Each structure stands twice: as structure tokens, then as C-alpha cells.
Amino acid sequence: MAIDERKIKILQAIINDYIVTGEPVGSRTIAKKYDLGVGSATIRNEMADLEEMGYLEQPHTSAGRIPSSKGYRLYVDKLMETQKLSKDEELRIKEYLINSAMQEVDTILKEACVLLSELTNLTCIVQTPSMKRSYIKSLQLIKIDETNLISVIVTDSGVIKNHRIKVKNAPSNDELSRINEVLNSKLKNLTIEAINLEVINGLKNELVGFDDLFNAMLPALYESLNNNSKSELVVEGTTNLFNYPEYNDIEKAKEVLQLISNKDCVIELLETSGDMSIKIGDENYIPEAKDCSVITAEYSLGGRPIGSIGLIGPQRINYSKVVSIMAQVIKELNKSLQDQEY
């Protein structure tokens, strides 16, 4: 059975109504509220067809119908019009950019997360930049005493990592200064994956005579970078979900809270590439998220994606408004990150 124009208009009306009210929608409501040129009996027949086609569902306790994941997917892909932001929302987002000036990366991300959760009334999760996706900006070895050094790695995304290195005899300050020059000339602007055998051999040749230091430093460098290759998560607005009647059900509420507290699941949910991604219900492939919608986007530094940001809520959310807010916040977030000097 093909979905014709009349069915599409009825589906659109049902979704628009359900997003606002949260109540199952009946044919009479559609006939009264929307001028579709047909009576409630015809609408009732079309709704039965839409249910048969998988676009609508009928809760057991109600005569009305609600959109299914498939119905929302059609709506998001074909029917949704991007909603204009209000003056207040535009002002909040602009103020965020002004307030972010000269902040550290983690503060900027935290503030973006708070802003998104407040403007959308959803739970916002930000995946901080991982070392794997960052470039080394500088690497310094600092002498503590005759047998201990500390390596300090700074990345272009503002991540700083320290690691203690134990040696038999620490180099003199002059030697250390030359070693730091070599390390920076060879490692600056490289990612973890780019530190290959050729780079390591190049370093070894330049640091002849400092074998003890080189052999101690290399594992420390890899450990420092790889141990922190997994991103941290910033979560804001978890309690927002309890404003939705969908989570009045204790079991559903418990399920979504367990989902948000499971770091591996959330990182998997936030995986995206390129433009904004909207995953609805079963499209999330994670059982705990089967009743959720997850909207994700990447944020960038100098046009290079360094992390993800996501919104989690029920399937019944105002997609057109949320997508507009997300797009504008990501745009301003990227500007804020671009303006930082590390």
C-alpha cells in the first residue's frame, strides 16, 4: 500500500498534535483542528491504513493513535520544517558565545551542554576531545631530580597530560633543552596514530647517547596518550526527562537513567560523522534506547571534528525546534573553539 498525499497530511497532523499534547490522537480531533477537507470517518479509515503500514500505533488503553518510530522517521526526513528560533533563544546562544571568550575548552563544552539542555528541555551529553583525535601542540620534559623527569603533553584541543619518567641519570638542563627541541620538531602536529616506526627511528637517531631516556620515555609517551584516548562525558539536564509523561512509568524512567549512566553505551549512541544525525527508537541498536530519540552532531576545531554532542529524550520531541537549536549552538561552539589560543 502506497502512502498518498492525504495520508501524509493526516500523519503530519497527528504527529504535530501528539508532539504538543502527549495524548493519543483520535480522528475527531484531527477533523476539528485541521482543515483537511474530509470528515472524521474518512480520517479514521486512513488512520487504520497508516497503522497497518507501520506509521502509527494504538496504545491498548486508548481509542486514539500515536506515531511509531517509522512515522517519526518519515516526518523528520520528509515533512518537518525547520522552526525559527525565538529572539530570546537567539540572544541566549549569542550570550553563550560572548561568555565563552577566553575560557578553557572543558568550560566551553560544559557551558554549551548546559545551554542545550535548558533550551531543548532534553538531556545533553558532550563527549570531550580524545587524545586520539588531537594533535600534539608541545611536549616538554622537566627534570625533578637526578632520576626523575615529568613529561608534559599539550594538545591543540586543550588537553594537558603529565607522566612521570624514571631514569638512571637525568640529562643536564642544557641537554634537556636540546632534547625538548628534538621532541617538538619531530612530534609537533602529530596524532597518536601518526607516531609510527619511521617517526620513532627518527627520534632515536636524533637522541643518540640518551638511550636510557629514550627507552623510558617511549612507553611513557604511549601510555600517557593511549590511557587517555577515551573521551570523558559531560552530562546535563538528566532531570529534564521527568517533565515528559513518557517517563512517569518507573520502569521506563529507570531504563533511561541506566542508559545515561552507562558510559560505553552513551559513547556508542553519540557516534556520528559529518552532519547532524537523528536516530529514532529502534534505530539506536541499544535495547535501553529503543524508546528514545538521540540527536547528535560533531563539533570541530579548525574544520576538524574533535568530539560529539548529543541530545537524548523520548521519541515525542519537537524535532523542528530542537534541530534548529542544536545547529545554532554547534555553529557558535565551533566559533568559540576556533577563537581559543592554546
N, C-alpha and C positions, 0 to 999 in steps of 0.2 A: 504494500500500500504506500503510495507516494504522499508526501506531506505538501498539500497545496497551500495557496496564499491565505485562504480563510482559516485553515488550521493553524498556520504560522501566527496570524493576528490573534487568534484565541489563546495560543500558547504564550505569546508575548504579554497579553493582558493578564493571564493567570500568574505568570512569573512576577510581573510588576506589582500586582496586588499582594501576592504572597510575601515578597521581599519587605513590603511596608508593614503588613499586618501580622505575619507569622501564623495566620489561621488558614486552614484548608479552604479552597475557593470553590464555590458552587456556581452552577450555570446561571442562576438568577442574579447573583452578584455581578457577574460579567455582563449580563444583558442590561442591568440597571446602570452600571458605572461607565461602560464603554459603548460607544455608538458603532456597533459592528454591522448594523443593517439586517440582523437576523434575530429571531426570538430565542427564548431560553430552551425550548425543546430541541431546536437545531443545534444550539451550543452544547446541550447535554449529549447529543449523538456524536458531535465532533470530539468532545472530551473523552468519550468512551473509545473512539478510534485512536486518539492520542495516547490513551493509556495502553491500548493494545499494541501500539507501535513503540512503547517504552519511554515516551516523553513525559508521561505523568504517572503518579502513583496515588492510590487511595488508602489513606490510613484507616485501620479497622473501625475506629471509633467515630468516623465522620462520613457524611454524605459528600463532602467536598473533596477536591483533589489537590495534590501538591506536586511541584516539579520533581522529576528524577534527576540523577546525575547527567543522563543523556539529554534531558530537557534543558538543564542549565548549560551544558556544553554547546548546544545549538544556539542558545541565547547569547552566550559570550562570543561565539565565533561569527554569528551572522546578524543578530538582531540588536545587540547592545549599542547604544550611542554614548560616546564619552561625555560625561557630565562636567559642566563648567564648575570650577571651584568658586566658592563664595569669597567676597572681599576679605572677610575675617580669616579664612583658611589661607588665602594668598599672603596676607600680612604675617600670619604665624610662620609660614615657611620662609618668607624673606627675613624675618627677625632671627630665625634659626641660623641663616647664613651669616648675618652680621655678628651674632653672638659666638659663632664658631671660629671667627677670625683669631689666629694665633693660639688656638687650643691644640693639645696633643691629639693624635689620631684616635686613641681609645675614647677620649672625651667627646670628640666629634661624633663618633659612631654611637656612643651611649645616648647623646642628645638627639640624634636622628631617630633612634629606636623609640625613645620616649615620645617624640613628636608624632611619629607614625602611629603608635598605639593610641595616643589621645585623639588624633584626627579621624582615625578609622573605627575606633572602638573595638579593635581586634587585638590579639596578642602579636607582638612584633619580636622577631628574633634576628639578631645580626651575627653573622659569622665573621670574626675578626680576621685580619690578613694572616695567612700562614707563612712560615719561613720559606716553605717550598715555592710559593708564588712570588716571593720578594727577592729583590736584588741586593747584594751586599753593597752598602754605601761606604763603609770603612771597617777596618779590622785593626785593633791595636793590642799589642802585648805589653802588659805593665808589670814591672818587677816588684814583688813584695819583699822577698829576701833572697838569699843565695840559692835556695832550692824550690822556690815557689813563684809562679807567674800567674797573671789573670789575663784571659783573652776577652776583649770586649768587641762584640759584633753589632754594628748598627745597620739596619736595612732601610731601603728607600720608603718603606711604608711605616717607618717609625718604630719598628720592633727593635728592642735592645736586649742582647743576651750576653751573660757573663759566664765564664767557665774557668775553673782553677786548673793549672797545668803544673805537674811536679817534674823537676829535672834534677840531674846530679849537680850541675854547676850552671847557674844562670849567667847569661851573657852580661857584659858591662853595659852601661847606659848608652854609650856610643854605638856598640854593636847592635843593641836592641833597636836603636833608632834606624839603623840601616836595614835590619830585618823587617821592621814595620813598613819601610818604604817598598821593599820587595813584595811583601804580602799584599799591600794595597795595589801595587802596579799589576800584580797577577790575578787578584781575586775581585777587585772592584767591578761592579756592574754584572757579576755572575750570579746565577741562581744555584741552588744545591745540585740540580741535575747537570749543570754546565761544568761542575768541578770534576772533570774526567781525568783519565790516566795521563793524558798529554799535559794538562794543567799541573797535575801533581809532580810529574817528572820535571817540568819547567821550574817549579818551585825548588825541587830537590837540587837541581843543578845550580840555582842561584844561591842556595844556602849551604854550599859545601863547607864542611868544618863545623857545622852546627847540627850534626846528625841526631844527637841526643834530644835536642829541642824539637827538631823536625818530626822525629818518631813519636814524641809525646804530644806534639801539637795536633797532628793529623787526626788521630782518633777523637781528641777533644773537640776539634772543629766539626767533625761529622756528628758526634754525639750532641753537641750544642744545637746544631741545625736540625737534625732529624728528630730529636726528642721533642722539639717544638714545632714540628712540621704540621701537626694537627692544630686546627684553629680552636680558639675559645668561643663561647657563645655568650651573647648579651641578650637577656630576655626581659621584656617589659610588657605590662598590661595583661598578665595572666588572669586577673580577676575580671577583666572586661567580658570574658566569655560567659560569666554568670549573669550578665544582663540579657542574655538570649534565652528564651523559653526552652530551646532545644536542650539546654544543659540543666534544666530543672530536675531531670532524671538523674538520680545519684550515680547510677552505673555509667551513664554517658559522660557525666562530669569527671568521674574517677578515671575513665579511659583517656580523656583528652589531657588530664593533668599528668598521667603516667607517660603519655606520648611526649609532652613538652619537657618532662624531666629526663627523658632518655636521649642523651647527647648523640649517640650513634644514629638513632632514628631521625632526629632533627637534622643532622648534617646531611643524611641521605635525602630528606624531604627538600632541603634547600638547594640541592644540586640543580644547576641551571646553566645555560650557555646563551650568550647573546641577549636578545630582547627579553622582555617580561614573560614569565611563564605562569599560566593559571591551571592548576591541577584540581579536579573536582571529584570528590568521593573516591570511588574505586580506582581512579587513575593514579592515586598516590602509591599503590602497591604495598602499603604498610597497613596491616589489619586495624591498628589503633586509629588510623587516619581515614578510615573508609567513609565516615560521615562528615569529614571536614573538607574545606577548600583551602588550598595553600597557594598564595600568590608570591612569586619570587622574582628577584632581579639581581643582577650583578652591579656592584659599584666599582669604580675604576680610579686609577692614578695614572695620569698622562695617557689616557686611552687604553691602558692595560688593566683588565679585570684582576682585582686582588682579593675579593671576597663577595659574599652573598648576603642579601637581606630578604626576610620573608615575613608574610602576614598569615596567621592561622586563625580560622574561625569556622563557623558552621557553613553548610552549603548555601544557606539563605543569607547572603550578604548583598549589599548594594554594590555590585561589581563595577558599574559605570563610574560611581563616585570614588570607590577605593582605587581603581586603576589610575584615575586622574591624579589623586593624591600621591600615590606611590611614584608615578612618573615624575612629578614635580619635585618631590623630596629627593629622589635619586639624582636628578639634574643638579639640585643645589648642593647635595652631598659631594658629588664629583667635583664641583667648583671649589668647595671648601677644602677638599683633599689636595686639589691642584695648587691651591694658594699656600700650602704649607711648605716650609723650608726645613729640611732635616739635616 
